[in-house]
Amino acid sequence: MNLVALISLSSSKSLFESDLSQQQNRLSMPVKQMKSDELLRESELQLVESREKTKDKVLNLPLLQPSSLEVWESGITLKRWDMRSTSMYVLIGSWFRMAMANGLEEKNIIQVWSFRVRGQLWMDLINLIDKIQKQR
């Protein structure tokens, strides 16, 4: 049995004020800018696209924190929001608390990687600005 399979870059973006707003509490990633076509399995896609908010109708994911590579204990929820002209994947739930705990700031460039551990989808968030500053 594979412990980890298919590690792929899902998205790369510069953080905006709206990505770090406590009121909005979400990281948005436009679907058209996603790098991986194989991010979600069919059953996961149904959960992500569901408008229901019951506990069994959301996709909660383990997330590796950018500052420590430890699992964010509160987890994170992945949803898909379809709007008139575009669609976005969004990380919601405890996004704002995780971003603040890890010192994310506006204009930081981040990468969101996806991978599977024993079949379960995980996300890894990398703050490229933080990595560059530590190399200096």
VOZA-623191 format. One record per atom (N, C-alpha, C): residue number from 1; chain; atom name; x, y, z. Coordinates in nm, 4 decimals. Each point is the difference from the previous one (the first is absolute). Last residue first. Layout:
VOZA-623191
R n chain atom u v w
R NUM A CA X Y Z
...
//
This chain:
VOZA-623191
R n chain atom u v w
R 136 A N 1.8662 3.3648 0.3112
R 136 A CA 0.0944 0.1147 -0.0008
R 136 A C 0.0885 0.0016 0.1202
R 135 A N -0.3680 -0.3101 -0.0745
R 135 A CA 0.1201 -0.0385 -0.0753
R 135 A C 0.1047 0.1109 0.0017
R 134 A N -0.4353 0.0541 0.1935
R 134 A CA 0.0798 -0.0904 0.0833
R 134 A C 0.1289 -0.0416 -0.0698
R 133 A N -0.3213 0.2679 -0.2323
R 133 A CA 0.0612 0.0770 0.1083
R 133 A C 0.0887 -0.0878 0.0883
R 132 A N -0.2513 -0.2045 -0.3462
R 132 A CA 0.1055 0.0842 -0.0560
R 132 A C 0.0725 0.0759 0.1102
R 131 A N -0.3775 -0.2563 0.1211
R 131 A CA 0.1103 -0.0881 -0.0399
R 131 A C 0.1184 0.0810 -0.0541
R 130 A N -0.4010 0.2278 0.1022
R 130 A CA 0.0638 -0.0473 0.1229
R 130 A C 0.1212 -0.0870 -0.0326
R 129 A N -0.2689 0.1362 -0.3569
R 129 A CA 0.0706 0.1160 0.0552
R 129 A C 0.0764 -0.0411 0.1255
R 128 A N -0.2887 -0.3157 -0.2024
R 128 A CA 0.1269 0.0160 -0.0709
R 128 A C 0.0805 0.1183 0.0516
R 127 A N -0.3629 -0.3331 0.2253
R 127 A CA 0.0166 0.1440 -0.0138
R 127 A C 0.1369 0.0230 -0.0638
R 126 A N -0.3570 -0.4364 0.0026
R 126 A CA 0.1379 0.0459 0.0077
R 126 A C 0.0034 0.1501 -0.0252
R 125 A N -0.3560 -0.4370 0.1363
R 125 A CA 0.0104 0.1407 -0.0351
R 125 A C 0.1437 0.0454 0.0207
R 124 A N -0.3006 -0.4788 -0.0844
R 124 A CA 0.1218 0.0554 0.0593
R 124 A C 0.0111 0.1429 -0.0511
R 123 A N -0.4038 -0.4205 0.0482
R 123 A CA 0.0532 0.1217 -0.0610
R 123 A C 0.1249 0.0417 0.0772
R 122 A N -0.3031 -0.4916 -0.0959
R 122 A CA 0.0643 0.0949 0.0911
R 122 A C 0.0391 0.1222 -0.0804
R 121 A N -0.3345 -0.4785 -0.0503
R 121 A CA 0.0566 0.1223 -0.0546
R 121 A C 0.0531 0.0885 0.1119
R 120 A N -0.0408 -0.5522 0.0073
R 120 A CA -0.0639 0.1243 0.0444
R 120 A C 0.0730 0.1208 -0.0570
R 119 A N 0.1432 -0.4663 -0.0647
R 119 A CA -0.1221 0.0312 -0.0730
R 119 A C -0.0671 0.1304 0.0378
R 118 A N 0.4165 -0.1476 0.1968
R 118 A CA -0.0933 -0.1128 0.0141
R 118 A C -0.1377 0.0329 -0.0600
R 117 A N 0.2402 0.4005 -0.0464
R 117 A CA 0.0601 -0.0898 0.0973
R 117 A C -0.1048 -0.1072 0.0283
R 116 A N 0.0981 0.4014 -0.4074
R 116 A CA -0.0848 -0.0969 0.0703
R 116 A C 0.0849 -0.0847 0.0934
R 115 A N 0.0210 0.5356 -0.2265
R 115 A CA 0.0524 -0.1364 -0.0046
R 115 A C -0.0942 -0.0895 0.0793
R 114 A N 0.1019 0.5536 -0.1932
R 114 A CA -0.0923 -0.1047 0.0428
R 114 A C 0.0680 -0.1353 -0.0142
R 113 A N 0.1339 0.5669 0.0573
R 113 A CA 0.0280 -0.1319 -0.0561
R 113 A C -0.1044 -0.0983 0.0508
R 112 A N 0.0818 0.5591 -0.0552
R 112 A CA -0.0832 -0.1017 0.0639
R 112 A C 0.0248 -0.1302 -0.0751
R 111 A N 0.2802 0.4947 0.0744
R 111 A CA -0.0350 -0.1134 -0.0838
R 111 A C -0.0857 -0.0940 0.0839
R 110 A N 0.1334 0.5670 0.0181
R 110 A CA -0.0176 -0.1332 0.0576
R 110 A C -0.0240 -0.1033 -0.1095
R 109 A N 0.1881 0.5345 0.1189
R 109 A CA -0.0306 -0.0927 -0.1086
R 109 A C -0.0045 -0.1392 0.0612
R 108 A N -0.0958 0.5129 0.2166
R 108 A CA 0.0775 -0.1243 0.0064
R 108 A C -0.0408 -0.0853 -0.1201
R 107 A N -0.2239 0.4135 0.0896
R 107 A CA 0.1073 -0.0051 -0.1006
R 107 A C 0.0948 -0.1181 0.0173
R 106 A N -0.2814 0.1162 0.4260
R 106 A CA -0.0351 0.0433 -0.1338
R 106 A C 0.1262 0.0064 -0.0860
R 105 A N 0.0396 -0.3316 0.4058
R 105 A CA -0.0249 0.1420 -0.0205
R 105 A C -0.0387 0.0262 -0.1447
R 104 A N 0.0749 -0.4137 0.4213
R 104 A CA -0.0218 0.0334 -0.1407
R 104 A C -0.0401 0.1465 -0.0115
R 103 A N 0.1246 -0.2891 0.4049
R 103 A CA 0.0613 0.1256 -0.0422
R 103 A C -0.0173 0.0343 -0.1472
R 102 A N -0.1783 -0.3742 0.2872
R 102 A CA 0.1181 -0.0281 -0.0807
R 102 A C 0.0624 0.1252 -0.0612
R 101 A N -0.3987 0.0057 0.2663
R 101 A CA 0.0920 -0.0797 0.0817
R 101 A C 0.1310 -0.0272 -0.0737
R 100 A N -0.3559 0.2169 -0.2298
R 100 A CA 0.0593 0.0888 0.1009
R 100 A C 0.1040 -0.0757 0.0846
R 99 A N -0.2438 -0.2484 -0.3192
R 99 A CA 0.0815 0.1004 -0.0683
R 99 A C 0.0705 0.0911 0.1001
R 98 A N -0.3115 -0.3160 0.1642
R 98 A CA 0.1207 -0.0663 -0.0471
R 98 A C 0.0931 0.1017 -0.0668
R 97 A N -0.4230 0.1515 0.1362
R 97 A CA 0.0829 -0.0320 0.1174
R 97 A C 0.1314 -0.0653 -0.0417
R 96 A N -0.3168 0.0865 -0.3403
R 96 A CA 0.0561 0.1241 0.0535
R 96 A C 0.0917 -0.0282 0.1195
R 95 A N -0.2355 -0.3743 -0.1998
R 95 A CA 0.1020 0.0601 -0.0853
R 95 A C 0.0658 0.1221 0.0645
R 94 A N -0.3495 -0.3524 0.1362
R 94 A CA 0.0951 0.0672 0.0890
R 94 A C 0.1128 0.0671 -0.0792
R 93 A N -0.4151 -0.0950 -0.2615
R 93 A CA -0.0002 -0.0610 0.1328
R 93 A C 0.0923 0.0784 0.0905
R 92 A N 0.0543 -0.0634 -0.5518
R 92 A CA -0.0768 0.0741 0.0998
R 92 A C 0.0092 -0.0719 0.1339
R 91 A N 0.1971 0.0338 -0.5440
R 91 A CA 0.0284 -0.0626 0.1287
R 91 A C -0.0662 0.0871 0.1045
R 90 A N -0.1261 -0.0603 -0.5452
R 90 A CA 0.0310 0.0829 0.1163
R 90 A C 0.0315 -0.0888 0.1196
R 89 A N -0.0564 0.0233 -0.5814
R 89 A CA 0.0138 -0.0868 0.1157
R 89 A C 0.0385 0.0922 0.1143
R 88 A N -0.2819 0.1664 -0.4408
R 88 A CA 0.1168 -0.0002 0.0865
R 88 A C -0.0056 -0.1167 0.0964
R 87 A N -0.2114 0.2307 -0.5060
R 87 A CA -0.0163 -0.0927 0.1123
R 87 A C 0.1289 0.0006 0.0799
R 86 A N -0.2772 0.3625 -0.3684
R 86 A CA 0.1155 -0.0806 0.0395
R 86 A C -0.0390 -0.0981 0.1106
R 85 A N -0.3049 0.3231 -0.2016
R 85 A CA 0.1034 -0.0048 -0.1032
R 85 A C 0.1190 -0.0895 0.0340
R 84 A N -0.4014 0.0370 0.2875
R 84 A CA -0.0459 0.0208 -0.1377
R 84 A C 0.1098 -0.0235 -0.1031
R 83 A N 0.0811 -0.2633 0.4381
R 83 A CA -0.0564 0.1326 -0.0169
R 83 A C -0.0396 0.0171 -0.1462
R 82 A N 0.1331 -0.4110 0.3825
R 82 A CA -0.0255 0.0346 -0.1398
R 82 A C -0.0700 0.1345 -0.0046
R 81 A N 0.3271 -0.2890 0.3632
R 81 A CA -0.1007 0.1040 -0.0165
R 81 A C -0.0117 0.0325 -0.1480
R 80 A N 0.1927 -0.4184 0.3407
R 80 A CA 0.0027 0.0618 -0.1329
R 80 A C -0.1146 0.0986 -0.0066
R 79 A N 0.3172 -0.2191 0.4314
R 79 A CA -0.1293 0.0141 -0.0680
R 79 A C 0.0246 0.0541 -0.1403
R 78 A N 0.2681 -0.2196 0.4739
R 78 A CA 0.0091 0.0374 -0.1407
R 78 A C -0.1402 0.0032 -0.0591
R 77 A N 0.2304 0.0451 0.5234
R 77 A CA -0.1084 -0.0491 -0.0844
R 77 A C 0.0186 0.0519 -0.1416
R 76 A N 0.3304 -0.1258 0.4559
R 76 A CA -0.0435 0.1053 -0.0908
R 76 A C -0.1060 -0.0622 -0.0900
R 75 A N 0.2661 -0.0964 0.5192
R 75 A CA -0.0350 -0.0415 -0.1354
R 75 A C -0.0444 0.1197 -0.0826
R 74 A N 0.1695 -0.0192 0.4627
R 74 A CA -0.1415 0.0301 -0.0258
R 74 A C -0.0449 -0.0470 -0.1370
R 73 A N 0.4604 -0.0431 0.1477
R 73 A CA -0.0903 -0.0879 0.0752
R 73 A C -0.1482 0.0252 -0.0280
R 72 A N 0.4446 0.0390 -0.3079
R 72 A CA -0.0880 0.0987 0.0635
R 72 A C -0.1136 -0.0779 0.0643
R 71 A N 0.4910 -0.2109 -0.0895
R 71 A CA -0.1389 -0.0001 -0.0442
R 71 A C -0.0771 0.1056 0.0780
R 70 A N 0.5235 0.0661 -0.0998
R 70 A CA -0.0854 -0.0805 0.0862
R 70 A C -0.1421 0.0086 -0.0532
R 69 A N 0.3930 0.2414 -0.1657
R 69 A CA -0.0301 -0.1284 -0.0637
R 69 A C -0.0725 -0.0960 0.0930
R 68 A N 0.1350 0.4817 0.0629
R 68 A CA 0.0526 -0.1097 0.0811
R 68 A C -0.0108 -0.1373 -0.0645
R 67 A N -0.1439 0.4381 -0.1897
R 67 A CA 0.1100 0.0377 0.0892
R 67 A C 0.0636 -0.1182 0.0716
R 66 A N -0.3851 -0.0296 -0.3126
R 66 A CA 0.1233 0.0445 -0.0655
R 66 A C 0.1155 0.0269 0.0949
R 65 A N -0.3973 -0.3780 0.0721
R 65 A CA 0.0235 0.1430 0.0177
R 65 A C 0.1319 0.0422 -0.0632
R 64 A N -0.3514 -0.4082 -0.1318
R 64 A CA 0.1325 0.0217 0.0583
R 64 A C 0.0265 0.1499 0.0025
R 63 A N -0.4814 -0.2763 0.0076
R 63 A CA 0.0806 0.1023 -0.0653
R 63 A C 0.1327 0.0124 0.0725
R 62 A N -0.4747 -0.3438 -0.0727
R 62 A CA 0.1186 0.0324 0.0784
R 62 A C 0.0836 0.0998 -0.0811
R 61 A N -0.5314 -0.0168 -0.0802
R 61 A CA 0.1311 -0.0507 -0.0401
R 61 A C 0.1045 0.0266 0.1068
R 60 A N -0.5738 -0.0382 -0.1257
R 60 A CA 0.1003 0.0497 0.0936
R 60 A C 0.1329 -0.0684 -0.0306
R 59 A N -0.4831 0.0843 -0.2573
R 59 A CA 0.1265 -0.0726 -0.0130
R 59 A C 0.1025 0.0662 0.0897
R 58 A N -0.5719 -0.0452 0.0232
R 58 A CA 0.1155 0.0854 -0.0250
R 58 A C 0.1253 -0.0872 -0.0085
R 57 A N -0.4542 -0.1453 0.1204
R 57 A CA -0.0051 0.0522 -0.1367
R 57 A C 0.1115 0.0995 -0.0290
R 56 A N -0.1138 -0.2199 0.4297
R 56 A CA 0.0336 -0.1075 -0.0931
R 56 A C -0.0014 0.0463 -0.1460
R 55 A N -0.1121 0.3026 0.3620
R 55 A CA 0.1344 -0.0535 0.0234
R 55 A C 0.0405 -0.1069 -0.1015
R 54 A N -0.3497 0.3750 -0.1499
R 54 A CA 0.0030 -0.0975 0.1070
R 54 A C 0.1375 -0.0644 0.0053
R 53 A N -0.1811 0.3410 -0.3121
R 53 A CA 0.1072 0.0283 0.0951
R 53 A C 0.0005 -0.0957 0.1182
R 52 A N -0.1595 0.0418 -0.5653
R 52 A CA -0.0381 -0.0343 0.1368
R 52 A C 0.1189 0.0207 0.0928
R 51 A N 0.0192 0.0410 -0.4739
R 51 A CA -0.0361 0.1251 0.0673
R 51 A C -0.0448 -0.0255 0.1434
R 50 A N 0.3535 -0.2817 -0.3455
R 50 A CA -0.1261 0.0004 0.0736
R 50 A C -0.0229 0.1348 0.0678
R 49 A N 0.4012 -0.1439 -0.2457
R 49 A CA -0.0997 0.0766 -0.0742
R 49 A C -0.1338 0.0096 0.0724
R 48 A N 0.3637 -0.2512 0.1816
R 48 A CA 0.0504 0.1355 -0.0193
R 48 A C -0.1041 0.0879 -0.0694
R 47 A N -0.0875 -0.4644 0.0568
R 47 A CA -0.0004 0.0699 0.1286
R 47 A C 0.0390 0.1464 -0.0162
R 46 A N 0.0239 -0.2766 -0.3805
R 46 A CA -0.1403 0.0168 0.0409
R 46 A C -0.0095 0.0747 0.1325
R 45 A N 0.4261 -0.1216 -0.1536
R 45 A CA -0.0546 0.1087 -0.0808
R 45 A C -0.1463 0.0266 0.0369
R 44 A N 0.2167 -0.3711 0.1856
R 44 A CA 0.0462 0.1239 0.0629
R 44 A C -0.0563 0.1213 -0.0731
R 43 A N -0.0847 -0.4263 -0.1788
R 43 A CA -0.0725 0.0135 0.1279
R 43 A C 0.0395 0.1285 0.0727
R 42 A N 0.2313 -0.1075 -0.4064
R 42 A CA -0.1416 0.0313 -0.0232
R 42 A C -0.0774 0.0209 0.1298
R 41 A N 0.5161 0.1096 0.0222
R 41 A CA -0.0722 -0.1185 -0.0483
R 41 A C -0.1476 0.0374 -0.0115
R 40 A N 0.4135 0.3668 -0.0301
R 40 A CA -0.1057 -0.0648 0.0761
R 40 A C -0.0544 -0.1248 -0.0684
R 39 A N 0.3830 0.2529 -0.1750
R 39 A CA -0.0016 0.0347 0.1411
R 39 A C -0.1001 -0.0846 0.0784
R 38 A N 0.1811 0.0236 -0.4822
R 38 A CA -0.0385 -0.1198 0.0731
R 38 A C -0.0045 0.0245 0.1505
R 37 A N 0.1432 0.3161 -0.3387
R 37 A CA -0.1329 -0.0415 -0.0444
R 37 A C -0.0538 -0.1156 0.0832
R 36 A N 0.3671 0.4109 0.1109
R 36 A CA -0.0238 -0.1439 -0.0018
R 36 A C -0.1428 -0.0297 -0.0439
R 35 A N 0.1731 0.4470 0.0529
R 35 A CA 0.1001 -0.0677 -0.0809
R 35 A C -0.0262 -0.1498 -0.0142
R 34 A N -0.3165 0.4703 0.0679
R 34 A CA 0.0455 -0.1211 0.0676
R 34 A C 0.0908 -0.0775 -0.0940
R 33 A N -0.2467 0.4074 -0.1061
R 33 A CA 0.1423 0.0106 0.0316
R 33 A C 0.0545 -0.1224 0.0735
R 32 A N -0.4635 0.0537 -0.1249
R 32 A CA 0.0769 0.0095 -0.1251
R 32 A C 0.1505 0.0082 0.0244
R 31 A N -0.3095 0.0057 0.3684
R 31 A CA 0.0089 -0.1331 -0.0613
R 31 A C 0.0861 0.0040 -0.1259
R 30 A N 0.0720 0.3484 0.4091
R 30 A CA -0.0823 -0.0171 -0.1204
R 30 A C 0.0238 -0.1358 -0.0661
R 29 A N 0.0488 0.1321 0.5150
R 29 A CA 0.0883 -0.0474 -0.1060
R 29 A C -0.0857 -0.0229 -0.1241
R 28 A N -0.0109 0.2417 0.5401
R 28 A CA -0.0636 -0.0329 -0.1277
R 28 A C 0.1050 -0.0363 -0.1040
R 27 A N -0.0718 0.0082 0.5619
R 27 A CA 0.1012 0.0139 -0.1038
R 27 A C -0.0660 -0.0422 -0.1299
R 26 A N -0.2221 0.1976 0.4905
R 26 A CA 0.0132 -0.0978 -0.1074
R 26 A C 0.1185 0.0328 -0.0899
R 25 A N -0.2591 0.2668 0.3641
R 25 A CA 0.0467 -0.1288 0.0508
R 25 A C 0.0081 -0.1076 -0.1088
R 24 A N -0.1891 0.4828 0.0585
R 24 A CA -0.0184 -0.0917 -0.1129
R 24 A C 0.0485 -0.1407 0.0327
R 23 A N 0.0434 0.3441 0.3263
R 23 A CA -0.1414 -0.0090 -0.0360
R 23 A C -0.0231 -0.0994 -0.1139
R 22 A N 0.4399 0.1069 0.1399
R 22 A CA -0.0666 -0.0834 0.1003
R 22 A C -0.1476 -0.0181 -0.0343
R 21 A N 0.3983 0.0842 -0.3623
R 21 A CA -0.1043 0.0700 0.0736
R 21 A C -0.0695 -0.0950 0.0980
R 20 A N 0.3504 -0.0785 -0.3460
R 20 A CA 0.0415 0.0059 0.1404
R 20 A C -0.0996 0.0750 0.0870
R 19 A N -0.0426 -0.0564 -0.4764
R 19 A CA 0.0394 -0.1354 0.0422
R 19 A C 0.0332 -0.0053 0.1483
R 18 A N -0.0995 0.4170 -0.2166
R 18 A CA -0.1217 -0.0809 0.0188
R 18 A C 0.0311 -0.1426 0.0450
R 17 A N 0.3545 0.2975 -0.1154
R 17 A CA -0.0631 0.0404 0.1257
R 17 A C -0.1227 -0.0861 0.0293
R 16 A N 0.3451 -0.2396 -0.3094
R 16 A CA -0.0640 0.1310 -0.0025
R 16 A C -0.0596 0.0304 0.1367
R 15 A N 0.4134 -0.3443 -0.2144
R 15 A CA -0.1115 0.0232 0.0924
R 15 A C -0.0475 0.1443 -0.0092
R 14 A N 0.2186 -0.3126 -0.3949
R 14 A CA 0.0378 0.1062 0.0920
R 14 A C -0.1205 0.0262 0.0900
R 13 A N 0.0987 -0.4868 -0.2458
R 13 A CA -0.0592 0.1333 -0.0087
R 13 A C 0.0619 0.0955 0.0999
R 12 A N -0.0605 -0.5421 -0.2271
R 12 A CA 0.1026 0.0916 0.0445
R 12 A C -0.0584 0.1396 -0.0139
R 11 A N -0.1724 -0.5645 0.0066
R 11 A CA -0.0177 0.1417 -0.0265
R 11 A C 0.1200 0.0777 0.0520
R 10 A N -0.0134 -0.4842 -0.0241
R 10 A CA -0.1384 0.0302 -0.0326
R 10 A C -0.0177 0.1453 -0.0396
R 9 A N 0.4051 -0.3965 -0.0018
R 9 A CA -0.0264 0.1403 0.0262
R 9 A C -0.1420 0.0300 -0.0444
R 8 A N 0.1506 -0.4999 0.1588
R 8 A CA -0.0061 0.0928 -0.1119
R 8 A C -0.0311 0.1415 0.0467
R 7 A N 0.1043 -0.5655 0.1172
R 7 A CA 0.0218 0.1320 0.0589
R 7 A C -0.0002 0.0982 -0.1157
R 6 A N -0.1131 -0.5229 0.0441
R 6 A CA -0.0405 0.1152 -0.0802
R 6 A C 0.0098 0.1317 0.0752
R 5 A N 0.0292 -0.3911 0.3329
R 5 A CA -0.0018 -0.0118 -0.1453
R 5 A C -0.0430 0.1319 -0.0626
R 4 A N 0.1481 -0.2912 0.4938
R 4 A CA -0.0157 0.1299 -0.0647
R 4 A C 0.0048 -0.0208 -0.1507
R 3 A N -0.0158 -0.3846 0.2640
R 3 A CA -0.0317 0.0967 0.1045
R 3 A C -0.0250 0.1369 -0.0604
R 2 A N -0.0747 -0.4970 -0.2295
R 2 A CA 0.0751 0.1250 -0.0050
R 2 A C -0.0425 0.0909 0.1136
R 1 A N -0.0074 -0.5521 -0.0197
R 1 A CA -0.0839 0.1177 0.0000
R 1 A C 0.0887 0.1245 0.0000
//
